[in-house]
Amino acid sequence: MSATSGIPVSPGLYSAFADAVDSKSIRFIKVSIKDESLIHDLSVPATASFQDDLQSLQDESILQQDSPAYVLAKLDQPSSDWVAIFYVPDSAKVRDKMLYASTRASLFKGLGSTLFTDSIFATSKTDLTAEAYAAHLKHLAAPKPLSPREQEMADLRLAESGTDSLRGSQARINHIGTGVGFNWSIEVVEAVTELARGEGCALVVVAVDSRTETLVLEKSSEITIETLGLALPPSEPCYAILAWPHTLTGVPRRETVFIYSCPSNSPVKNRMVYSSGSTSTFRAAKALLVSSSPNITIAPRTVETSDPSELDESYLKAELNLENIGEVMVRETEDKKPFARPKGPARRR
């Protein structure tokens, strides 16, 4: 594994991406590395379907033949998913190739990986056409060969699911969005749906019943952001979904935040169970939230903690890169001030 560059996401890029997540008009965000920082280079509006809009990436003013770049691509509505495009042309300088390759992890860490459901690695613009994307989807859909052990486990899961269906489906339902992960109890589905359609600051806390591999409801209530840390179990892992109204981005918004709490004093076995299921659980939760409230605002990254008592507004702002948003907005406003004609020299007497 190559070392990461440590190049951070700039506040301007984070702000532009957060706005694009909420917007229905942005298709692509080009990201470049400049002055040791990941910056928002330009945005491309959505004009047609995702596959048709790929044609705009052939424009030399957007992507150059010998210059690497990242492109964050938003899929067609009603999906809220994004695709990360890593454009590193064969003709690029070796140093640039290494720099962009070693910074991919920093990009995901800075923006959060929960919204990105696919990645495309392109070495030329021919990899970024509607035909190339169709071939990419076909490749993803193709069944992957299983090892003998994997086939044995798949057969076992199939047999177990058949047995469970005979017991009735009223007690639990399979989770939405992926083919793997925990089952969801009806109580959890109802609580998450209610949170998506509600108003104000609210929290849903979910635990895993390890015997049945089912998500069960621990708590669903309205809270204040100051009491968030006290609302989570102090010594047991949990998943939580927070609906957080705030105005930190300048526009009032009710942001939905996924929280993964794994206290360091909890049993190792429990930590392993929750860690293995966190990605699929939050991906399924996102699908349920969007289907319940299509205009919902979802934070671009998951907040994680090993000490739930530290969760408060300051912690959320730091984890979601919201600390400097106000400063960026003020600076951008100042940058847009009209040009002032300089004063001429004083009249000689």
Buried (B, 14 or more C-beta within 10 A) or exposed (E): EEEEBEBBBBBBBBBBBBBBBBEEEBBBBBBBBEEEBBBBBEBBEBEEEBBEBBEBBEEEEBBBEEBBBBBBBBBBEEEBBBBBBBBBBEEBEEEBBBBBBBBBBBBBEBBBBBBBBBEBEBBBBEBBBBEBBEEBEEEEEEEEEEEEEEEEEEEEEEEEEEEBEEEEEEEBBBBBBBEEBBBBBEBBBEBBBEBBEEEEBBBBBBBBEEEBBBBBBBBBEEBEBEEBBEBBBEEBBBBBBBBBEBEBBBEEBBBBBBBBBBBEEBEEEBBEBBEEBBBBBBBBBBBBBBBBBEEBBBBBBBBEBBBBEEBBBEBBBEBBBBBBBBEBBEEEEEEEEEEEEEEEEEEEE
